[in-house]
Amino acid sequence: MQRKTVLIAAGASVALAAGLGAWLLLRGPAGIQYRTATVGHGDIDITVSATGNPNAVVTVQVGTQVSGIILALFADFNTKVTRGQLIAQIDPAPFQAKVDQAKDNVDAAKAAVANAQSVEIKKEIKNLK
């Protein structure tokens, strides 16, 4: 029994010594260490190159409800835009010409109605005489 106790104590002592030694070796330096160097300037010695195609994170198709000549462009390729932001301004001249033409057509139609009404009134007056 005494021999068994001595072997167990010796094994525990060896294990304790091994654990303490490992802890001392692996715990790292005691304090923070810094490495300092003087500041200098010079040419870049290393360049980085890569191959492949860069892709946008989000790609959005943009279109218009009408087509026309663009007067001003407020965004370009890869420009970040937000919802509601004006991207381009289309020349309003052709559209304004169409609006003016439509107004002129309405005025002409009103004049034709007034003329037709005056002719009807003259006919009625003639019939009354």
N, CA, C and O atoms as CSV, one atom per row, in Angstrom:
chain,resi,resn,atom,element,x,y,z
A,1,MET,N,N,0.825,-1.180,0.000
A,1,MET,CA,C,0.000,0.000,0.000
A,1,MET,C,C,0.865,1.238,0.000
A,1,MET,O,O,0.531,2.242,-0.629
A,2,GLN,N,N,1.970,1.164,0.702
A,2,GLN,CA,C,2.854,2.306,0.808
A,2,GLN,C,C,3.525,2.585,-0.533
A,2,GLN,O,O,3.747,3.741,-0.890
A,3,ARG,N,N,3.841,1.546,-1.261
A,3,ARG,CA,C,4.466,1.713,-2.561
A,3,ARG,C,C,3.465,2.365,-3.533
A,3,ARG,O,O,3.867,3.211,-4.332
A,4,LYS,N,N,2.218,2.008,-3.488
A,4,LYS,CA,C,1.191,2.576,-4.343
A,4,LYS,C,C,1.014,4.066,-4.043
A,4,LYS,O,O,0.831,4.861,-4.965
A,5,THR,N,N,1.065,4.443,-2.795
A,5,THR,CA,C,0.924,5.836,-2.386
A,5,THR,C,C,2.111,6.655,-2.887
A,5,THR,O,O,1.947,7.786,-3.344
A,6,VAL,N,N,3.306,6.075,-2.796
A,6,VAL,CA,C,4.518,6.768,-3.252
A,6,VAL,C,C,4.445,6.980,-4.769
A,6,VAL,O,O,4.820,8.051,-5.248
A,7,LEU,N,N,3.975,5.996,-5.534
A,7,LEU,CA,C,3.858,6.131,-6.988
A,7,LEU,C,C,2.828,7.199,-7.379
A,7,LEU,O,O,3.039,7.971,-8.314
A,8,ILE,N,N,1.730,7.224,-6.656
A,8,ILE,CA,C,0.697,8.232,-6.930
A,8,ILE,C,C,1.237,9.623,-6.624
A,8,ILE,O,O,1.019,10.550,-7.405
A,9,ALA,N,N,1.934,9.787,-5.509
A,9,ALA,CA,C,2.501,11.079,-5.134
A,9,ALA,C,C,3.556,11.510,-6.145
A,9,ALA,O,O,3.620,12.686,-6.502
A,10,ALA,N,N,4.379,10.583,-6.609
A,10,ALA,CA,C,5.419,10.907,-7.584
A,10,ALA,C,C,4.775,11.310,-8.918
A,10,ALA,O,O,5.217,12.269,-9.549
A,11,GLY,N,N,3.750,10.597,-9.342
A,11,GLY,CA,C,3.048,10.940,-10.594
A,11,GLY,C,C,2.396,12.309,-10.506
A,11,GLY,O,O,2.425,13.088,-11.459
A,12,ALA,N,N,1.803,12.595,-9.345
A,12,ALA,CA,C,1.168,13.897,-9.163
A,12,ALA,C,C,2.218,14.999,-9.182
A,12,ALA,O,O,1.970,16.075,-9.727
A,13,SER,N,N,3.391,14.749,-8.595
A,13,SER,CA,C,4.472,15.738,-8.575
A,13,SER,C,C,4.978,16.003,-9.988
A,13,SER,O,O,5.224,17.153,-10.353
A,14,VAL,N,N,5.136,14.947,-10.788
A,14,VAL,CA,C,5.595,15.107,-12.175
A,14,VAL,C,C,4.562,15.880,-12.977
A,14,VAL,O,O,4.926,16.774,-13.741
A,15,ALA,N,N,3.289,15.560,-12.824
A,15,ALA,CA,C,2.225,16.249,-13.549
A,15,ALA,C,C,2.171,17.719,-13.149
A,15,ALA,O,O,1.987,18.586,-14.003
A,16,LEU,N,N,2.329,18.005,-11.867
A,16,LEU,CA,C,2.328,19.378,-11.362
A,16,LEU,C,C,3.506,20.149,-11.932
A,16,LEU,O,O,3.351,21.295,-12.354
A,17,ALA,N,N,4.690,19.529,-11.947
A,17,ALA,CA,C,5.881,20.181,-12.473
A,17,ALA,C,C,5.731,20.445,-13.976
A,17,ALA,O,O,6.124,21.508,-14.458
A,18,ALA,N,N,5.167,19.487,-14.716
A,18,ALA,CA,C,4.965,19.665,-16.150
A,18,ALA,C,C,3.961,20.786,-16.418
A,18,ALA,O,O,4.183,21.605,-17.310
A,19,GLY,N,N,2.888,20.836,-15.681
A,19,GLY,CA,C,1.880,21.884,-15.846
A,19,GLY,C,C,2.452,23.254,-15.520
A,19,GLY,O,O,2.190,24.215,-16.244
A,20,LEU,N,N,3.235,23.368,-14.438
A,20,LEU,CA,C,3.843,24.639,-14.049
A,20,LEU,C,C,4.842,25.093,-15.119
A,20,LEU,O,O,4.891,26.273,-15.464
A,21,GLY,N,N,5.631,24.161,-15.636
A,21,GLY,CA,C,6.597,24.498,-16.683
A,21,GLY,C,C,5.911,24.971,-17.956
A,21,GLY,O,O,6.349,25.940,-18.576
A,22,ALA,N,N,4.844,24.296,-18.346
A,22,ALA,CA,C,4.099,24.684,-19.542
A,22,ALA,C,C,3.470,26.055,-19.357
A,22,ALA,O,O,3.466,26.870,-20.279
A,23,TRP,N,N,2.952,26.306,-18.193
A,23,TRP,CA,C,2.327,27.602,-17.921
A,23,TRP,C,C,3.361,28.720,-17.995
A,23,TRP,O,O,3.081,29.780,-18.556
A,24,LEU,N,N,4.547,28.502,-17.440
A,24,LEU,CA,C,5.596,29.513,-17.484
A,24,LEU,C,C,6.071,29.779,-18.918
A,24,LEU,O,O,6.387,30.920,-19.257
A,25,LEU,N,N,6.124,28.762,-19.749
A,25,LEU,CA,C,6.576,28.933,-21.125
A,25,LEU,C,C,5.518,29.587,-22.022
A,25,LEU,O,O,5.857,30.385,-22.895
A,26,LEU,N,N,4.271,29.261,-21.814
A,26,LEU,CA,C,3.220,29.709,-22.720
A,26,LEU,C,C,2.501,30.976,-22.290
A,26,LEU,O,O,1.672,31.471,-23.053
A,27,ARG,N,N,2.759,31.513,-21.150
A,27,ARG,CA,C,1.985,32.667,-20.671
A,27,ARG,C,C,2.356,33.951,-21.387
A,27,ARG,O,O,1.612,34.925,-21.280
A,28,GLY,N,N,3.445,34.008,-22.100
A,28,GLY,CA,C,3.820,35.179,-22.874
A,28,GLY,C,C,4.621,36.161,-22.046
A,28,GLY,O,O,4.938,35.899,-20.886
A,29,PRO,N,N,4.949,37.309,-22.654
A,29,PRO,CA,C,5.748,38.307,-21.945
A,29,PRO,C,C,4.951,38.923,-20.794
A,29,PRO,O,O,3.721,38.947,-20.802
A,30,ALA,N,N,5.667,39.398,-19.847
A,30,ALA,CA,C,5.039,39.938,-18.635
A,30,ALA,C,C,4.337,41.255,-18.902
A,30,ALA,O,O,3.280,41.503,-18.323
A,31,GLY,N,N,4.883,42.109,-19.758
A,31,GLY,CA,C,4.277,43.413,-20.008
A,31,GLY,C,C,4.110,43.651,-21.497
A,31,GLY,O,O,4.488,42.812,-22.315
A,32,ILE,N,N,3.547,44.788,-21.844
A,32,ILE,CA,C,3.357,45.149,-23.235
A,32,ILE,C,C,4.695,45.637,-23.782
A,32,ILE,O,O,5.372,46.447,-23.149
A,33,GLN,N,N,5.066,45.151,-24.936
A,33,GLN,CA,C,6.324,45.567,-25.544
A,33,GLN,C,C,6.019,46.329,-26.827
A,33,GLN,O,O,5.118,45.951,-27.575
A,34,TYR,N,N,6.764,47.401,-27.085
A,34,TYR,CA,C,6.596,48.218,-28.272
A,34,TYR,C,C,7.869,48.188,-29.091
A,34,TYR,O,O,8.971,48.057,-28.559
A,35,ARG,N,N,7.694,48.311,-30.386
A,35,ARG,CA,C,8.842,48.439,-31.271
A,35,ARG,C,C,8.726,49.796,-31.941
A,35,ARG,O,O,7.698,50.096,-32.549
A,36,THR,N,N,9.744,50.611,-31.843
A,36,THR,CA,C,9.707,51.952,-32.409
A,36,THR,C,C,10.672,52.039,-33.570
A,36,THR,O,O,11.647,51.292,-33.651
A,37,ALA,N,N,10.376,52.982,-34.482
A,37,ALA,CA,C,11.238,53.213,-35.629
A,37,ALA,C,C,11.134,54.680,-36.011
A,37,ALA,O,O,10.145,55.338,-35.688
A,38,THR,N,N,12.132,55.190,-36.686
A,38,THR,CA,C,12.103,56.581,-37.129
A,38,THR,C,C,11.251,56.691,-38.380
A,38,THR,O,O,11.158,55.749,-39.166
A,39,VAL,N,N,10.637,57.834,-38.557
A,39,VAL,CA,C,9.770,58.075,-39.708
A,39,VAL,C,C,10.640,58.453,-40.887
A,39,VAL,O,O,11.590,59.223,-40.747
A,40,GLY,N,N,10.315,57.911,-42.048
A,40,GLY,CA,C,11.058,58.226,-43.253
A,40,GLY,C,C,10.131,58.303,-44.441
A,40,GLY,O,O,8.935,58.038,-44.318
A,41,HIS,N,N,10.664,58.660,-45.577
A,41,HIS,CA,C,9.861,58.697,-46.793
A,41,HIS,C,C,10.671,58.096,-47.925
A,41,HIS,O,O,11.900,58.039,-47.877
A,42,GLY,N,N,9.950,57.647,-48.949
A,42,GLY,CA,C,10.631,57.017,-50.064
A,42,GLY,C,C,9.638,56.459,-51.050
A,42,GLY,O,O,8.439,56.724,-50.961
A,43,ASP,N,N,10.134,55.694,-51.978
A,43,ASP,CA,C,9.295,55.099,-53.016
A,43,ASP,C,C,8.571,53.870,-52.472
A,43,ASP,O,O,9.011,53.234,-51.515
A,44,ILE,N,N,7.443,53.558,-53.116
A,44,ILE,CA,C,6.700,52.360,-52.754
A,44,ILE,C,C,7.388,51.172,-53.422
A,44,ILE,O,O,7.601,51.166,-54.634
A,45,ASP,N,N,7.727,50.185,-52.629
A,45,ASP,CA,C,8.458,49.036,-53.136
A,45,ASP,C,C,7.549,47.915,-53.621
A,45,ASP,O,O,7.974,47.073,-54.412
A,46,ILE,N,N,6.319,47.894,-53.161
A,46,ILE,CA,C,5.436,46.773,-53.464
A,46,ILE,C,C,4.167,47.315,-54.120
A,46,ILE,O,O,3.613,48.319,-53.671
A,47,THR,N,N,3.717,46.663,-55.162
A,47,THR,CA,C,2.443,47.017,-55.776
A,47,THR,C,C,1.506,45.831,-55.665
A,47,THR,O,O,1.939,44.681,-55.594
A,48,VAL,N,N,0.229,46.125,-55.652
A,48,VAL,CA,C,-0.787,45.081,-55.559
A,48,VAL,C,C,-1.551,45.085,-56.869
A,48,VAL,O,O,-1.984,46.139,-57.336
A,49,SER,N,N,-1.716,43.928,-57.457
A,49,SER,CA,C,-2.508,43.840,-58.680
A,49,SER,C,C,-3.514,42.706,-58.517
A,49,SER,O,O,-3.298,41.748,-57.775
A,50,ALA,N,N,-4.605,42.851,-59.231
A,50,ALA,CA,C,-5.653,41.835,-59.148
A,50,ALA,C,C,-6.323,41.733,-60.508
A,50,ALA,O,O,-6.266,42.661,-61.315
A,51,THR,N,N,-6.949,40.610,-60.748
A,51,THR,CA,C,-7.702,40.429,-61.982
A,51,THR,C,C,-9.145,40.130,-61.629
A,51,THR,O,O,-9.449,39.673,-60.527
A,52,GLY,N,N,-10.008,40.389,-62.555
A,52,GLY,CA,C,-11.427,40.110,-62.326
A,52,GLY,C,C,-12.255,41.316,-62.695
A,52,GLY,O,O,-11.734,42.320,-63.183
A,53,ASN,N,N,-13.529,41.213,-62.462
A,53,ASN,CA,C,-14.464,42.288,-62.770
A,53,ASN,C,C,-15.105,42.779,-61.488
A,53,ASN,O,O,-15.708,41.985,-60.766
A,54,PRO,N,N,-14.994,44.072,-61.181
A,54,PRO,CA,C,-15.694,44.586,-60.004
A,54,PRO,C,C,-17.194,44.686,-60.303
A,54,PRO,O,O,-17.591,45.053,-61.409
A,55,ASN,N,N,-17.987,44.369,-59.344
A,55,ASN,CA,C,-19.435,44.429,-59.498
A,55,ASN,C,C,-20.028,45.349,-58.450
A,55,ASN,O,O,-19.525,45.437,-57.330
A,56,ALA,N,N,-21.095,46.031,-58.817
A,56,ALA,CA,C,-21.788,46.902,-57.880
A,56,ALA,C,C,-22.479,46.070,-56.812
A,56,ALA,O,O,-22.868,44.928,-57.055
A,57,VAL,N,N,-22.629,46.653,-55.626
A,57,VAL,CA,C,-23.323,45.971,-54.546
A,57,VAL,C,C,-24.803,45.837,-54.903
A,57,VAL,O,O,-25.401,44.775,-54.729
A,58,VAL,N,N,-25.382,46.924,-55.402
A,58,VAL,CA,C,-26.778,46.916,-55.825
A,58,VAL,C,C,-26.841,47.578,-57.198
A,58,VAL,O,O,-26.326,48.682,-57.375
A,59,THR,N,N,-27.456,46.925,-58.160
A,59,THR,CA,C,-27.625,47.491,-59.491
A,59,THR,C,C,-29.107,47.765,-59.706
A,59,THR,O,O,-29.953,46.902,-59.473
A,60,VAL,N,N,-29.406,48.977,-60.152
A,60,VAL,CA,C,-30.796,49.380,-60.345
A,60,VAL,C,C,-30.967,49.824,-61.787
A,60,VAL,O,O,-30.164,50.606,-62.294
A,61,GLN,N,N,-32.009,49.332,-62.454
A,61,GLN,CA,C,-32.330,49.780,-63.803
A,61,GLN,C,C,-33.127,51.073,-63.693
A,61,GLN,O,O,-34.114,51.139,-62.962
A,62,VAL,N,N,-32.702,52.091,-64.413
A,62,VAL,CA,C,-33.361,53.391,-64.370
A,62,VAL,C,C,-33.949,53.671,-65.734
A,62,VAL,O,O,-33.287,53.472,-66.752
A,63,GLY,N,N,-35.183,54.131,-65.764
A,63,GLY,CA,C,-35.840,54.478,-67.017
A,63,GLY,C,C,-36.713,55.701,-66.827
A,63,GLY,O,O,-36.895,56.180,-65.708
A,64,THR,N,N,-37.250,56.202,-67.922
A,64,THR,CA,C,-38.129,57.362,-67.851
A,64,THR,C,C,-39.490,57.007,-68.422
A,64,THR,O,O,-39.634,56.033,-69.162
A,65,GLN,N,N,-40.480,57.804,-68.071
A,65,GLN,CA,C,-41.812,57.611,-68.630
A,65,GLN,C,C,-41.913,58.291,-69.991
A,65,GLN,O,O,-42.745,57.919,-70.818
A,66,VAL,N,N,-41.066,59.285,-70.217
A,66,VAL,CA,C,-41.021,59.982,-71.499
A,66,VAL,C,C,-39.576,60.008,-71.968
A,66,VAL,O,O,-38.650,59.834,-71.176
A,67,SER,N,N,-39.395,60.228,-73.261
A,67,SER,CA,C,-38.036,60.342,-73.774
A,67,SER,C,C,-37.828,61.750,-74.304
A,67,SER,O,O,-38.781,62.442,-74.663
A,68,GLY,N,N,-36.584,62.158,-74.347
A,68,GLY,CA,C,-36.272,63.485,-74.842
A,68,GLY,C,C,-34.793,63.776,-74.696
A,68,GLY,O,O,-34.003,62.925,-74.288
A,69,ILE,N,N,-34.443,65.001,-75.039
A,69,ILE,CA,C,-33.054,65.443,-74.944
A,69,ILE,C,C,-32.758,65.811,-73.500
A,69,ILE,O,O,-33.522,66.544,-72.870
A,70,ILE,N,N,-31.638,65.300,-72.970
A,70,ILE,CA,C,-31.261,65.579,-71.587
A,70,ILE,C,C,-30.532,66.915,-71.532
A,70,ILE,O,O,-29.528,67.116,-72.215
A,71,LEU,N,N,-31.055,67.836,-70.703
A,71,LEU,CA,C,-30.411,69.128,-70.519
A,71,LEU,C,C,-29.308,69.063,-69.469
A,71,LEU,O,O,-28.239,69.645,-69.651
A,72,ALA,N,N,-29.565,68.358,-68.376
A,72,ALA,CA,C,-28.588,68.289,-67.276
A,72,ALA,C,C,-28.611,66.883,-66.698
A,72,ALA,O,O,-29.665,66.258,-66.583
A,73,LEU,N,N,-27.435,66.401,-66.340
A,73,LEU,CA,C,-27.287,65.077,-65.748
A,73,LEU,C,C,-26.712,65.248,-64.354
A,73,LEU,O,O,-25.611,65.778,-64.201
A,74,PHE,N,N,-27.446,64.804,-63.324
A,74,PHE,CA,C,-27.046,65.025,-61.939
A,74,PHE,C,C,-26.427,63.793,-61.292
A,74,PHE,O,O,-26.026,63.857,-60.130
A,75,ALA,N,N,-26.338,62.684,-62.000
A,75,ALA,CA,C,-25.721,61.465,-61.472
A,75,ALA,C,C,-24.995,60.770,-62.610
A,75,ALA,O,O,-25.407,60.854,-63.767
A,76,ASP,N,N,-23.924,60.090,-62.277
A,76,ASP,CA,C,-23.139,59.384,-63.270
A,76,ASP,C,C,-23.031,57.930,-62.849
A,76,ASP,O,O,-23.598,57.535,-61.831
A,77,PHE,N,N,-22.305,57.128,-63.626
A,77,PHE,CA,C,-22.116,55.723,-63.310
A,77,PHE,C,C,-21.441,55.595,-61.951
A,77,PHE,O,O,-20.456,56.282,-61.683
A,78,ASN,N,N,-21.957,54.727,-61.093
A,78,ASN,CA,C,-21.459,54.462,-59.732
A,78,ASN,C,C,-21.673,55.618,-58.768
A,78,ASN,O,O,-21.034,55.653,-57.717
A,79,THR,N,N,-22.543,56.559,-59.086
A,79,THR,CA,C,-22.874,57.624,-58.154
A,79,THR,C,C,-23.961,57.117,-57.213
A,79,THR,O,O,-24.955,56.540,-57.656
A,80,LYS,N,N,-23.769,57.332,-55.918
A,80,LYS,CA,C,-24.797,56.930,-54.960
A,80,LYS,C,C,-25.950,57.920,-55.038
A,80,LYS,O,O,-25.745,59.133,-54.984
A,81,VAL,N,N,-27.163,57.394,-55.166
A,81,VAL,CA,C,-28.354,58.223,-55.228
A,81,VAL,C,C,-29.344,57.739,-54.172
A,81,VAL,O,O,-29.273,56.602,-53.706
A,82,THR,N,N,-30.253,58.614,-53.813
A,82,THR,CA,C,-31.282,58.277,-52.832
A,82,THR,C,C,-32.648,58.369,-53.495
A,82,THR,O,O,-32.793,58.942,-54.575
A,83,ARG,N,N,-33.631,57.805,-52.844
A,83,ARG,CA,C,-34.994,57.794,-53.375
A,83,ARG,C,C,-35.489,59.241,-53.509
A,83,ARG,O,O,-35.363,60.045,-52.585
A,84,GLY,N,N,-36.041,59.542,-54.655
A,84,GLY,CA,C,-36.596,60.867,-54.900
A,84,GLY,C,C,-35.579,61.870,-55.430
A,84,GLY,O,O,-35.949,63.001,-55.747
A,85,GLN,N,N,-34.330,61.494,-55.532
A,85,GLN,CA,C,-33.296,62.414,-56.005
A,85,GLN,C,C,-33.415,62.597,-57.507
A,85,GLN,O,O,-33.629,61.633,-58.242
A,86,LEU,N,N,-33.274,63.852,-57.967
A,86,LEU,CA,C,-33.317,64.151,-59.383
A,86,LEU,C,C,-32.038,63.653,-60.030
A,86,LEU,O,O,-30.942,64.000,-59.589
A,87,ILE,N,N,-32.168,62.841,-61.071
A,87,ILE,CA,C,-31.006,62.245,-61.732
A,87,ILE,C,C,-30.698,62.981,-63.036
A,87,ILE,O,O,-29.533,63.222,-63.352
A,88,ALA,N,N,-31.721,63.331,-63.783
A,88,ALA,CA,C,-31.508,64.018,-65.055
A,88,ALA,C,C,-32.682,64.950,-65.317
A,88,ALA,O,O,-33.786,64.746,-64.812
A,89,GLN,N,N,-32.416,65.991,-66.129
A,89,GLN,CA,C,-33.476,66.927,-66.500
A,89,GLN,C,C,-33.643,66.862,-68.016
A,89,GLN,O,O,-32.695,67.081,-68.771
A,90,ILE,N,N,-34.853,66.561,-68.439
A,90,ILE,CA,C,-35.163,66.460,-69.868
A,90,ILE,C,C,-35.623,67.829,-70.370
A,90,ILE,O,O,-36.317,68.554,-69.657
A,91,ASP,N,N,-35.233,68.181,-71.603
A,91,ASP,CA,C,-35.599,69.459,-72.215
A,91,ASP,C,C,-37.120,69.566,-72.307
A,91,ASP,O,O,-37.750,68.741,-72.968
A,92,PRO,N,N,-37.729,70.574,-71.653
A,92,PRO,CA,C,-39.188,70.681,-71.647
A,92,PRO,C,C,-39.760,71.358,-72.895
A,92,PRO,O,O,-40.981,71.398,-73.044
A,93,ALA,N,N,-38.930,71.892,-73.797
A,93,ALA,CA,C,-39.428,72.660,-74.949
A,93,ALA,C,C,-40.394,71.869,-75.828
A,93,ALA,O,O,-41.459,72.395,-76.151
A,94,PRO,N,N,-40.085,70.633,-76.234
A,94,PRO,CA,C,-41.053,69.919,-77.087
A,94,PRO,C,C,-42.388,69.668,-76.385
A,94,PRO,O,O,-43.443,69.697,-77.019
A,95,PHE,N,N,-42.337,69.426,-75.090
A,95,PHE,CA,C,-43.571,69.169,-74.339
A,95,PHE,C,C,-44.367,70.456,-74.173
A,95,PHE,O,O,-45.596,70.443,-74.240
A,96,GLN,N,N,-43.662,71.573,-73.955
A,96,GLN,CA,C,-44.345,72.864,-73.827
A,96,GLN,C,C,-44.997,73.238,-75.159
A,96,GLN,O,O,-46.084,73.815,-75.179
A,97,ALA,N,N,-44.336,72.911,-76.264
A,97,ALA,CA,C,-44.923,73.185,-77.586
A,97,ALA,C,C,-46.216,72.393,-77.766
A,97,ALA,O,O,-47.193,72.917,-78.301
A,98,LYS,N,N,-46.229,71.134,-77.323
A,98,LYS,CA,C,-47.449,70.327,-77.419
A,98,LYS,C,C,-48.564,70.893,-76.545
A,98,LYS,O,O,-49.730,70.897,-76.941
A,99,VAL,N,N,-48.197,71.376,-75.343
A,99,VAL,CA,C,-49.195,71.983,-74.448
A,99,VAL,C,C,-49.759,73.243,-75.098
A,99,VAL,O,O,-50.972,73.452,-75.095
A,100,ASP,N,N,-48.876,74.093,-75.663
A,100,ASP,CA,C,-49.341,75.311,-76.321
A,100,ASP,C,C,-50.244,74.990,-77.510
A,100,ASP,O,O,-51.251,75.663,-77.729
A,101,GLN,N,N,-49.882,73.961,-78.277
A,101,GLN,CA,C,-50.703,73.547,-79.411
A,101,GLN,C,C,-52.077,73.078,-78.943
A,101,GLN,O,O,-53.092,73.410,-79.555
A,102,ALA,N,N,-52.109,72.306,-77.857
A,102,ALA,CA,C,-53.388,71.825,-77.330
A,102,ALA,C,C,-54.242,72.993,-76.840
A,102,ALA,O,O,-55.455,72.999,-77.049
A,103,LYS,N,N,-53.618,73.987,-76.185
A,103,LYS,CA,C,-54.380,75.175,-75.739
A,103,LYS,C,C,-54.941,75.932,-76.939
A,103,LYS,O,O,-56.084,76.387,-76.915
A,104,ASP,N,N,-54.126,76.063,-77.991
A,104,ASP,CA,C,-54.604,76.736,-79.200
A,104,ASP,C,C,-55.765,75.969,-79.825
A,104,ASP,O,O,-56.717,76.580,-80.309
A,105,ASN,N,N,-55.696,74.633,-79.821
A,105,ASN,CA,C,-56.794,73.823,-80.350
A,105,ASN,C,C,-58.066,74.027,-79.534
A,105,ASN,O,O,-59.160,74.108,-80.092
A,106,VAL,N,N,-57.922,74.110,-78.207
A,106,VAL,CA,C,-59.095,74.349,-77.353
A,106,VAL,C,C,-59.692,75.721,-77.645
A,106,VAL,O,O,-60.911,75.865,-77.739
A,107,ASP,N,N,-58.822,76.738,-77.791
A,107,ASP,CA,C,-59.325,78.090,-78.094
A,107,ASP,C,C,-60.030,78.117,-79.455
A,107,ASP,O,O,-61.060,78.771,-79.618
A,108,ALA,N,N,-59.460,77.395,-80.432
A,108,ALA,CA,C,-60.093,77.343,-81.759
A,108,ALA,C,C,-61.445,76.645,-81.670
A,108,ALA,O,O,-62.407,77.078,-82.306
A,109,ALA,N,N,-61.528,75.579,-80.894
A,109,ALA,CA,C,-62.801,74.869,-80.739
A,109,ALA,C,C,-63.832,75.752,-80.049
A,109,ALA,O,O,-65.005,75.745,-80.424
A,110,LYS,N,N,-63.405,76.515,-79.040
A,110,LYS,CA,C,-64.340,77.434,-78.358
A,110,LYS,C,C,-64.841,78.502,-79.338
A,110,LYS,O,O,-66.019,78.858,-79.341
A,111,ALA,N,N,-63.914,79.007,-80.171
A,111,ALA,CA,C,-64.315,80.014,-81.151
A,111,ALA,C,C,-65.297,79.426,-82.154
A,111,ALA,O,O,-66.249,80.091,-82.563
A,112,ALA,N,N,-65.062,78.154,-82.557
A,112,ALA,CA,C,-65.974,77.510,-83.504
A,112,ALA,C,C,-67.348,77.319,-82.880
A,112,ALA,O,O,-68.365,77.494,-83.551
A,113,VAL,N,N,-67.384,76.962,-81.606
A,113,VAL,CA,C,-68.672,76.800,-80.911
A,113,VAL,C,C,-69.386,78.141,-80.828
A,113,VAL,O,O,-70.587,78.227,-81.085
A,114,ALA,N,N,-68.639,79.198,-80.466
A,114,ALA,CA,C,-69.252,80.526,-80.371
A,114,ALA,C,C,-69.761,80.979,-81.732
A,114,ALA,O,O,-70.838,81.570,-81.815
A,115,ASN,N,N,-69.029,80.724,-82.777
A,115,ASN,CA,C,-69.438,81.098,-84.132
A,115,ASN,C,C,-70.691,80.334,-84.530
A,115,ASN,O,O,-71.632,80.898,-85.089
A,116,ALA,N,N,-70.686,79.017,-84.226
A,116,ALA,CA,C,-71.869,78.215,-84.571
A,116,ALA,C,C,-73.081,78.691,-83.787
A,116,ALA,O,O,-74.191,78.719,-84.319
A,117,GLN,N,N,-72.885,79.060,-82.546
A,117,GLN,CA,C,-74.016,79.548,-81.744
A,117,GLN,C,C,-74.529,80.886,-82.303
A,117,GLN,O,O,-75.737,81.122,-82.338
A,118,SER,N,N,-73.628,81.740,-82.731
A,118,SER,CA,C,-74.064,83.039,-83.265
A,118,SER,C,C,-74.821,82.850,-84.580
A,118,SER,O,O,-75.781,83.573,-84.847
A,119,VAL,N,N,-74.400,81.885,-85.406
A,119,VAL,CA,C,-75.115,81.600,-86.651
A,119,VAL,C,C,-76.512,81.085,-86.339
A,119,VAL,O,O,-77.476,81.467,-87.002
A,120,GLU,N,N,-76.628,80.221,-85.334
A,120,GLU,CA,C,-77.947,79.692,-84.944
A,120,GLU,C,C,-78.835,80.817,-84.440
A,120,GLU,O,O,-80.027,80.868,-84.744
A,121,ILE,N,N,-78.243,81.717,-83.666
A,121,ILE,CA,C,-79.042,82.826,-83.120
A,121,ILE,C,C,-79.524,83.722,-84.270
A,121,ILE,O,O,-80.674,84.162,-84.268
A,122,LYS,N,N,-78.657,83.991,-85.244
A,122,LYS,CA,C,-79.063,84.827,-86.383
A,122,LYS,C,C,-80.177,84.169,-87.184
A,122,LYS,O,O,-81.077,84.849,-87.678
A,123,LYS,N,N,-80.116,82.830,-87.315
A,123,LYS,CA,C,-81.172,82.116,-88.039
A,123,LYS,C,C,-82.501,82.237,-87.311
A,123,LYS,O,O,-83.549,82.441,-87.924
A,124,GLU,N,N,-82.435,82.106,-85.980
A,124,GLU,CA,C,-83.655,82.195,-85.192
A,124,GLU,C,C,-84.260,83.613,-85.269
A,124,GLU,O,O,-85.477,83.783,-85.334
A,125,ILE,N,N,-83.392,84.598,-85.261
A,125,ILE,CA,C,-83.881,85.986,-85.352
A,125,ILE,C,C,-84.532,86.207,-86.724
A,125,ILE,O,O,-85.578,86.850,-86.822
A,126,LYS,N,N,-83.909,85.672,-87.779
A,126,LYS,CA,C,-84.450,85.802,-89.113
A,126,LYS,C,C,-85.820,85.119,-89.212
A,126,LYS,O,O,-86.729,85.625,-89.870
A,127,ASN,N,N,-85.951,83.985,-88.559
A,127,ASN,CA,C,-87.229,83.261,-88.612
A,127,ASN,C,C,-88.298,83.990,-87.840
A,127,ASN,O,O,-89.477,83.868,-88.173
A,128,LEU,N,N,-87.933,84.747,-86.816
A,128,LEU,CA,C,-88.922,85.469,-86.023
A,128,LEU,C,C,-89.475,86.678,-86.798
A,128,LEU,O,O,-90.599,87.107,-86.537
A,129,LYS,N,N,-88.735,87.208,-87.705
A,129,LYS,CA,C,-89.186,88.398,-88.426
A,129,LYS,C,C,-90.201,88.053,-89.420
A,129,LYS,O,O,-90.698,88.931,-90.125
